[in-house]
Amino acid sequence: MSDSPAPTETADKPVNSEAPTTREAVLVVVGVDVAGTSVLATGYVSGVIEDGGRCVFEFTHDADVVTIEQAGVADRMSTSCSSGQVPLERFDRGTWMAVLAYEGLSGETTTSEPIDLEIP
């Protein structure tokens, strides 16, 4: 005979396995490349995992606007806005403001916090 207790039945508790629904666009890298010929930008959007949304990196300085547009790509935990680049000659010297705006397949747009970019 065994002295171990008899197994008991337990009710299964529901588990919330859904990803968070709060979207956040994040600029990861914004800067002039090592060769000094292009401005690079990368980012991602948390809270959504999908292929085909629209990533727009926007750089503004006074009345000048430079953009990079590309499709978002689903990865394991977010939607990636992979590296985009623009020739440095399209930028005047000075401080530019960079943001990432993501328009999802649902039509919802999420915009990152701005980052200052110094063009030498």
Number of C-alpha atoms within 10 A of each C-alpha: 3 5 5 6 6 7 6 5 6 6 5 6 6 6 6 6 6 6 12 9 9 10 17 18 25 22 21 13 12 22 17 20 14 8 6 12 13 18 21 18 24 19 24 26 29 17 15 23 18 16 15 14 24 19 30 20 27 18 23 17 16 9 5 11 14 14 15 16 16 16 18 26 19 18 13 8 13 20 26 25 29 15 15 19 19 16 13 17 10 12 20 13 12 12 17 21 16 24 23 28 25 30 17 21 14 7 10 10 16 17 19 19 13 15 16 15 18 14 15 11
